[in-house]
Amino acid sequence: MAENRSPAPLDAGSRAWTLLAAALALLPLLLQLVPSLAFGIGATALAIAALSWRRPMPALLRLALALAMLAAVLWVMGPRFGRDTGCALLAAMLAIKPAETHTLRDARSLAGFALFAPFAAFLLDQGPLTMTLGLLAALAALLALQRLADAETPIATGAVPLRRRLIATGKLVAVGLPLALAAFWLVPRLATPLWGVPERALARPGLSDHMTPGEWVDLMADDTPALRAQFFGPVPRPQQMYWRGPVLWDFDGRDWTRPRWLRDLPTAPAAAQSLRWDYQIEFEPTDRRQLVALDLPTAAPAGARLSFDYGLYAAQPLSALTRWRLQSSPPRQFEPELRPMLRQQALRLPPDRNPRTLALARQWRREAGADDAAIVARALQWIRTEFGYTLDTPLPGRDGVDEFLFGWKRGFCEHFSSAFVVLMRGAGIPARVVTGYVGGYRNPFGGYWVVRRMDAHAWAEVWLPQRGWVRVDPTAAVAPERIYDTLEDRLGAASGGGFGRELVRIGDFGDWLRRGWNDLVLGFDAGRQRALLRPLGIERLGERGLATLFALFAALALAGMAWLLARGERERDPLLRAWHRLGRRYAKLGLQRAPHEPALDWARRVAAQHPPSGPTLIPLSRRFADARHAATNGEREALLRDLRRHRPLKHPPESTP
């Protein structure tokens, strides 16, 4: 019968290496989760690692912790299961795993299981920080596994120094690098994924097809990039950069939404001006389908479509960074003939809401007669003289527009655009709310324009005879002296000090590096793949040809990996490696050792053919032969030193008196 052996216990050093590898693997995943959940999982992982350092936690306590973590994840993420929910559950499981890690086998399981965390992080983000942290986690896991292997089968030379472990791990990485590069460069870039990946349970910040009072405060406080734009030719002024997104028609007294039935209508007619902007946008992931374009796009790029009101929508959810080449031109006329059905939709208001606003609108109509432009100008003048801009506003009640126009007289773009459109509709002027972004700033390092999520904006469009839809931005009408509270003030971006300028420059440089990563790695598509193969004389290669070429390179890489690994297995002993290097030195003199020739016989043959080396080579070979069978640590270290130093002698050594 086989002897039953209990699992080898885990020493303190091996435990520390394993926990460090697990922590580094968990870090990139935590950075992609909801901050409150990430903090809770991270704190739990630290507490469990400390409490279970000497002995495993009781099974009932581990079960209670697992149930508590599951409940916390579902509480934060909600009942809908998505990629981020699965990643959060994986992070929670990894945080609890050290509670039962007490043997070498448990530690190997933890180190291997931890490697799933950085791979899962790539489902949520493919940026350079995630890649760097993932590589560090993989390196730490390999070092931890090496430490565990040495702890289980101690070698005669004692503990292996960290430097030697790093060298061995670096060799493993170098062996697999050719196959990884071949996979990156040659695997066909497919238009659709090979398998379905669920969407996120919690959507990323981005534009939506509805607008609710107070909803945009969080989005407008986010200074991360929403898109980057590179212009080819004329560049619009920042005041002209209205990045058009969803157009909202329906108003129920509180929320603005985009009606679904408008999506099936053909694009409205528009006559463009002679000015034309040619540009490319790099759109950050949002998990939605809404894109933006400068007002107005002339056509939809491949993979997207223009809605009836010139909103731009992608065919697939924008779960990864995408690039779009677009052209836009300011409209000279935009739907100059408005169909009765659309006119009715653009005038519709809930009958029992905001009576003071509707009464004022009807008064203005009586005083202005048929002059719609005069009513628009009067509303803008009222805003300019009496209204202020601030982010500090209360939530509106039942008659929110009345409260804003006749009570607060302060707000931000949501309030101004909504109230303005309601006022115009009350006066009989067709109007609608347009959402998107406005402005942007030029990155001095890359020469491109950055539009941040905090640049989210809402404005209005009114329909005027002979002109059609005309853009009106009531928020921009606020007098500068009545701007009380801005996003720049809250984020501290308005600081003009030297330190503040340096922080801005560092941020611009970091964004330029991120754009380079997007271009070189995330933007490596089928076109870039063809350009890579063109110097080899391959102008165009289909998916089957690319697969064949990859299989060829992969076979070569695998053959090289097998040869190197077999060679490393044969020469795992440092004494054997040093002996083979010594033999290669003599091979340069034509004195190579035959494969079947014992070490001492070869040394004697060399001494006969090259007498100067005999007095040192023969004793050295005898010591090597003896050490292969048995030797103390000190003898092996001394022999290893002498083997590395030995060189063929050109003259006989001088005798010692």
N, C-alpha and C positions, 0 to 999 in steps of 0.2 A: 504493500500500500504506500501511496505517496505521503510524504511527511507534511502535515499541516503547519504552515508557518504564519504567524501573525504579521500584519503589515508593518513595514519599517516605520518607526516614529519619525516625526518631522523635527529637525533641529532648528534652532532660532535663526541662524543665518539663512537657511533655505526658506523658512517661513517669511522672513523679511523680503527676500527676492521675489517670492511668489506674490505677496501682497502688493509690492511695488509694481509688478507687471500688471496685476489686475487693476490697480488704481489708474495707471497710465492708459490702459485700454478703456476704462470707464469714462475718463475725462472727455474725449471728443464727443461721446454720445450725450453726456450731461449738458454740454454746451449747446446742443440743438433742441433740448426739451424746454418746456415752460419753466421759467426761473424758479418759481416756488416749488415745483415738483423736483427739479434738479437739485435744489438745495436740500430738500428733505431726503432724497435718495443718497446724496453724498454724505450728509451728516449721519444717516443710518449706517452706511458702509463703514465709516470711521469708528462709530461706537461698537459695532459688531466685531470689527477687527481687534479692538482693544480688549473687549470683554471675553473674547474667545481665544486669546493669545496662549494661555496655558492649557486649557481644556475645552473640548467642544461644548456648545450650549445644549441644554436639555431639549429633547425632541419636541415636547409640547410648546416650549418657548419659541423654537424655530417655526413650528406650525402657526403659532399666533402671529409672529412677525410676518410670515408669508401672507397670511390673510389680511393683515393690516396694510401691507404694501399694495396688495391687489385692490383693496378698497380705496386707498389713496389715489392710485392711478385712475381708477374708474370715476372717482369723484371729480378729479381735475379735468380729465379728458372727455368725460361724458359717456353715454351708452354706445355711441357710434364707434365702431372699430376701424382704425386706419393705420397707416404706416407709423405715425408718431405714437399711437397707442401701443402697438407691438414693440416699438423700440423702448418705450418707457417700461413695459413689463420685463423686457430683457435686462434693462439696467437695474430694475428692482431685484430680479433673480440673482444677478451678479453681485449686488450689494449684500445679499443674505448668504451667499455661498461660503464665505469664510467662517461662518458659524459652525460648519461641520468639517472644516479642514484641519485634520490632526495627524495624518500620515502622509508619506511620500506619494502614495497613490492618490489621495485626496488633492494634494498640491498639484500633481500633474493634471488632474481633471480641472482644477480651477484655472491653471495657466492656459490650457487648451480652450476651455469654455470662454475665457475672457477675450480671446481673439475674435469672437463673434461681434463684440461691441463696436470696434472701429469699423468693421464691415457694415454693420447696421447704420452707423452714423453717415455713411456715404449715401444711404437712401434718403437722407434729409438734407445733406449739404455736400457739395463736391469742391469746396474751396481749398485754398492752399493751407490754411490753418488745420483743417480736418485731416488733410493728407499728411502734414508734418507730424501731428500728434499720433496718427495711425501708424506711421512708420516707427516712431519712437516706441509705441506700444508693442509692435511686432518684434523690435529689437530686444526690448526688455523681456518679452515672453520667451524668446530663444535663449537668452542668457539664463533665465530662471530654469528652463528645462535642462540646460547643460548643468547647472548647479545641482538639480535634483538627480540627474543621472550619475554625477560624481559622488553624491551622498549615498546613493544606493549601492554603487560598486566602487569603493575607494581605490585609487591607483597607488602604486608603490611610491611614487614621487611626492606624495603629500598633496596639500591643497593646491588647486590650479589658480594662478594669479589672474586677476580681472583682465589684465592686458592680453593674456593668452586667450581668455574666453572671447574677448572682443575680436581678436584676429580670427579665431575659428568661426565666429558668427559672421564676420565680414566675408569670409570665404564662401559660406553657405549662401549669403545674399548675392555675391558675385556669380556663383554658379547658376542661380535661378534668374538673374537679370536678363540674359539674352532671350529667354523664353517669354518673359514679361514684356520686353520691348517689341518682340515679334507679334505678340498678341495685340498690343496697343496700336502698332502701325499697320498691321495687315489684316486683322479681323474685319470683315465687311461691315461698313456702317449701314445698318438697316433703317428703313423709314419708320418701322414700328417695332416695339420690343418683342422679344421672343415669348414673354410670359406677362401676365397681368400683374401690376403692382397696385395695391389699393391706394386710394387718395388719403390725404391727411384727415384726421378727425377734427383738428383745429386748423382752420385755414390760415395761411400767411397773410400779413397785411397787404392790402391792395384795393383797387377800386372795385365797386360793386354796382349792381343795377338797381340799388335803392339807396335812399338817403334819409336818415332819421336824426332829429335834433340831438346834438351832443355826441353822436356816434363817431364823428371824425376827430375828436380831440386826441385820442390815442394815436391815430394814424398821423396826424399833423405834428405830433411830438416825436416822431421817429425820423432821425436824420440820416438813416441808411439810404443808399442809392436805390431808386426805383428803376432808373434806366440811364444809359450812357448813349450819347449821340455824337456821331462823327459826320461832319458836313463835307460835301464835295462841291465846291463852288461857293455861291453866295451864302452868307450866314445871317439869319434874322437877328434883329436886336432882341435882347431879353424881354422887352415889353411886347414883342410879337410872338413869343414862344408860348402859345396856348396849345397844350397837348390834349387833344380832344379824346374823351373817353365815352362812357355811356350817357345817353340822352334820356332824361326822365320827363314823362308826360303826365302821369296820373298822380293826383294829390287827394288824399282822404281827410285832410285837415291837420295831419301830423306828419305822415310819411310821404315821400316822393318815390315812385317806382317807374320802371320801364315796362310798358304793356307788351305781353308776349305776341299778340296778333300782329304788331308792327314788324316783327322779324321776317315775315314772309313777303313783305312788299318789296318791289324793285327799288333800287337806289334813286333818290330824288334827283331831278335835273339840277345842274349847277354850272354856271359859266365862270371859268377861272380867269384871273388877271394874268398879265404877261410875266409877272414875277413868279419864279419857280424855285423851290428848294429841293435839292437832291441830298439825301442823307441815309445813314444806317443807324438803327437803334439796337442796343444790346439790352434786352429786357430781362430783369431779374425775376426769379421764380415767384409766382403768387398762388399756384394751384387753381387759378381761375382761367377763364378764356379771354377776358377783356384785355385788349391792347390799346395803345394810344398812338396818335399821329398828329403832326402839326395840322392846324386848322386851315384848309381842308385837304385830306388825302385825295390824289387824283385817281388812284386805283388801289385795289387790294393786292398785296404780294401773294406768292404761292404759299398755300397752307393757311390762308386767312380769307375772310370775306368782309365786305362792307355792308352794314345794315342800311335800312331805308334812310335813316337820319345821319349817316356817315360815321357811325360807331364802328370800330374795327375789332373783329373777333377771330381768335385762332380756332382752327378745326379741332385741336387737341388741348387738354388742360396744360397750362404753362407751369409744369412741375419742375422744369430744368431751365437753365439759362438759354435764351434763344436770340437769334439775330434776324433782323428784318431790314431789307433795302426798300426805301419808300421815296415817293415824291409827293410834294404838297404845293398848293398855291392858294393865296387868299381869294375868296370868291368875289366876283364882280356882281353876279346875281345868283341867289341860292333859292331855288324853287319859287320863281316869281308868280306862279299860278298855284294856289292852295286849294286842294279839293275840299268840298263841303264836309266830308267825313273827317278829314284831318283838322279842318278849322274848328269843328265842333269839339274834337278831342283836345285841341290847344286852348279852348275857352272854358272847359269844364271845371267847376268848383263845387265843393260840398255846399248845399244851400243853407245849412244851419250853423255855419262856422264863420268867425271873423266879421261880424256885422259892421263894425266901425270902418274897417278897411274897404269893404264893398261900398259903403255909403260915400266915403271919400272918393273912390274911383268913379262912381257915377256922377258926383259933383264935378270932378275934373273933365269928364266927358261932356257934360252940358256946357262948361265954360270954353272948352277947346273946339267944340264942334267936330268936324271930320279930320282934324289935324292930329294924327296919331303921333307924329314925331314931336309935337309940342308937349304931349302928355309924357313921353319918355324923358324929354329934357327937364320937365318940371319935377319929375320924381328924382332925377339925378341931382338937381339943384337942392332939393329938400335934404337929401342925404348929405350933400357937401356942407350944408350950413348947420345941421342940427344933430348929426349922428356921429358916433365914435366907434373905433375898432378895439375890441378886447376879446380875450379868450375866457374871461371870467364872467360867465353868464349862467343864470339859473335854467333849469329845465322848463320848457313852456308848458302851459296848461291847455285847456280845451281850445281856447282862441289864441294860439301862440303868435300868429301874425299881428293881431291887435295888440298883444302885450309888447311885442318888439317895436312896432311902429309908434305906438302912443304911450308906452310906458318906459321900457329900458332905454331904447334908442342907442343901444350898444350891443355889439355881437361880432361874429366873424362871418366868413363867406357863406356858410350854411344859412344863417339868418338873413343875410342881405339878398342872396339869390332867391330864396324861397319867398320872402315878403315881396320882392320886386315883381316876380312872376304873378303872384296872387293879385297884386295891385293892377298889373297890366291886364290880366284876364278880367278883373272886375270892371275895367274901363272898356272892355270889348276888343282888346288887342290880343291876338293869338301870341302865346308865349310859352316857353318851356325852359327847364333847367338843364344845363350841360355840366357834366363833371369831368375831371381830368387833373392835369397838373399845369402849373403856370411858371414860366421862368426857367432858371437853371444857372449854373456858373461854370466857367471854363477852367478846366484843370490845366495849370501852366506846364506840367511835366509832359502830358500826353497830347495837349492841344485839342482835347475833346470836351464835350459838355456833359455835366452831371446834373441829373434831375433827381432830387431826393423825395422820399415819401412825405416829408413835411411840406413839400411844395404842392400837395393835393389842394385842389381849388374847385369851387363851383361858381358858375356865372350864368347868365341868362341869354336867351335868344328871343327876339321879338320879330314878328312878321309885319313888314311894312309894304305898302303897295309899290309896284315896279321894282322893288329891290329884293323882296323875299325875306328870308331869315337874316337878321342882322345881330351880330354879337354885341351885347351890352354887359359890362362888368360893374355892377353897382358897388361892389366892395372897393374897387379902385377909385370911386368918387369920394371916399372919405377924405376930409382935409388932413394934411400931414400933422397938424397940431392936435388932432383928435385921435391919434393912434396911441393908445394907452398901454397896451400889453401885447407883445408879439412873441412868436416862437423863438426868435433870435434872442430876445431878452431873457426868456426862461432857460434857454440852453446855454446862455453865456457866450453866444457866438458874436455878439456885437462888441465884445471887448476889443479895444484898439491897442492894448499894450503889446510890448515886444514878445512877451511869453505867449500871449494869445496868437500872435501871428506865426510864431514858430510851431505851435500846435496845429494851426491850419495847414502849414507847409508839410508837416509830418503826415497829417491826414491825407493831403493831396498825393503825396508820394506813395503812401500805402494803397490808395485807390488805384494809382497807376500800376503798381505791382499786381494788384488783383486783376486789373484789366488785362495785363500781360498773361497771367495765368489762364484767364478765360479764353484768350486768343490762342495760346499754344497748346493747352490741354483740353479744356471743355469745348473749344471751338474746332477741334480736329474732326472734321466731317468728311463726307465722301469726296468733295472737291479738293480738300487739302490732301487727302489720301492719294488722289490721282496726281497731284503736283509732286508728291514725294516720289512716286514711281517714274515720273517723266524722265529724269536724268538717266534712268536705266534703260531707256528706249521703249518704255511701256506707256503708250499714250492713253489707252483706255482699257480697263480690265473689269469684267463683270464680277458678280458676286461669286460665281463658281470658280473663276480664275483666281480671285483673291483668296478663296478658301484653299485652293490647291497650292498657291504660293505660300500661304501661312503654314499649311501642313508640311511643306518642304523645309521651311526654316525651323519649324517646331521640331521636326525629326532631327535636323542637324543639332539644334540646341539640346535636345534630350540625349543625343548620342554623346555630346560633349559633357553634359552633366553626369551621365553614367560613367564615362571614363575618369573624370576628375574625382567622383565619389569613390570609385573603385580604387583609384590610386591613393586617395586619402585613407581608405580603409586599410590598404596594404602598409601604409607608412604612418600609422597612427602613433607609433612609438617615436619620440623625439630622437632617441639614439639611432634608430634605423634610418631616419631622415638624414641625420648628420653623417652617418656612414655612407649613404648613397651620394651625398654631395662630395664627400672625400673621393669616392670612386670616380666621379665625373671630372675632378681635377686631374687625376692621373690619366683618364681617357683622352684628355687633350694632348698627352705625350705619347699616345698610341699604346697605353698600358691598361686598357680597360679590363674589367673582370668579367670572365665568362659566367653565364647564368648558373651553371652547375658547379662552379669553383668555390670551395670553402674559403672563408676569409683569410685564415692563416696560410693556406697554400698559395693564394693569390699574392699575399704580402711577400712570401719567400721568392716567388717568381719575379716580382717587381724588384726585389733586392738584388737578384742575379742580373737583371737587365739594366737596372739603374741603381748602382751601388750607393750613391749618396743618400738615398731615402731609406735604405735598409735598417740602419741602427735605430731609427725612430718609428718607422712604419710597422716593423714586426712586433715590438712590444705593444704598440697601440692596437694592432689587430688581435693580439692574444687577450688583451684586456676587454676588447669588444666581445669576443667569443665567450669569455667567462661571464660578462655582464648580461648576456642574453639568457643565461640560465638562472643566475642568482647574483645579486649585488645589493649593497646598502644604498640608502638615499644619497649619502655623501659620496660614495664611489661613483654612482651614476652621474651626479652633477659634475664631478671632476673629470670623468671620461667625456661627458658631453662637451665640456669646455675645451678639452684637448683635441677632440675630433673637429670642432669648428675652427680651431687655430691652425691645425696642421696644413702645411703646404709642401709639395714636392721640392726636395733640396737639389740645388744645382751642383754643390760641392760637398765633400764629406765634412761632417762637423768636426770642429777642433777638439782635441782631447783635453780633458780637464786635469790639471796637475794634481 
